[in-house]
Amino acid sequence: MTIQPSAKTGLHHHGRHEVAIYVLKGRSEIRWGDRLEFAAEVSVGDFVYFAPYVPHQELNLSDREAVDFLVVRSDNERIAIKLDGVPVDRPEMVF
């Protein structure tokens, strides 16, 4: 999966699937929670795991280069459920 410079995904989850993300290139902020109230900065070589039904969003922190992720789900179905919601202004940074 590629996220273009300064872009982000919408608030979503992947239903009953577990999701693992490995950062191949670039820097990203990953936000999660019902209102995206938690965040972590990730870069090349980092893994991120989401349990089923966890709302999340990926953001590209660079305005010049894309972020590339390798995404693995616990099933081959491409479930992606878009969610409506208002994210918090400042998420709690988790290190």
C-alpha positions, 0 to 999 in steps of 0.5 A, a space after each residue: 500500500 502506498 500513501 502519497 506525500 501529505 496524504 492520509 487514509 480515512 477513518 476505517 477498520 477491517 472488520 473481523 480481520 487482524 492486520 499487520 503493517 510493515 513500513 517499507 519506505 518513509 515515515 508515517 503517523 498511525 492513529 487509532 481508537 474510536 476518535 483516533 485518540 492515540 498515535 505513534 510515529 513509525 518509519 522503515 522497519 517498524 511493525 504495527 498490529 491492529 486487532 479486529 474492529 479497531 478503527 485506525 488511520 495512516 498519515 504520510 508525514 512527508 510532503 515530498 516522498 510517498 510512504 510504502 507499507 506491506 499490509 498483511 491481513 488474517 484473511 484474503 477478503 479485502 474488508 475495509 469499512 469506512 467510518 464516520 467520526 470526528 477525530 480528536 485534535 491532538 492524539 495521545 502520542 504512544 512510544 
